[in-house]
């Protein structure tokens, strides 16, 4: 049982998954910093032009409601939703460009010459014989065109 467990852990899929999780965590940190450090302040700047508040959270506090002393922070929820949408969009753009780059690289690697068949060789031989002006070339052309290759 321990041997099977060790084999399971050493399989490529499990190791690839572990590497993916670690890199995903690091990538999440980058995306969060781009959103929090660049995009959210930019949106806050645009919102502040209309609301005269300093940042997005302050501007969204307008949506907060107090009922019987209980504060409902709708502004925080809207701010979180906006941040989520922006984060998703940034991630979408990054993945889209990565996939496009991957496709371009894959297309360059995959381009192969078409497979040459026996019929292609026979046509080349026929063309060479015809160029030499051999007497049987017309008959050879007819036979090749009528064949079931």
PyMOL commands that set and color helices and strands:
alter all, ss='L'
color gray80, all
select helices_A, chain A and resi 2-10+12-51+56-63+74-110+118-132+137-146
alter helices_A, ss='H'
color red, helices_A
select strands_A, chain A and resi 65-67+70-72
alter strands_A, ss='S'
color yellow, strands_A
deselect
rebuild
show_as cartoon
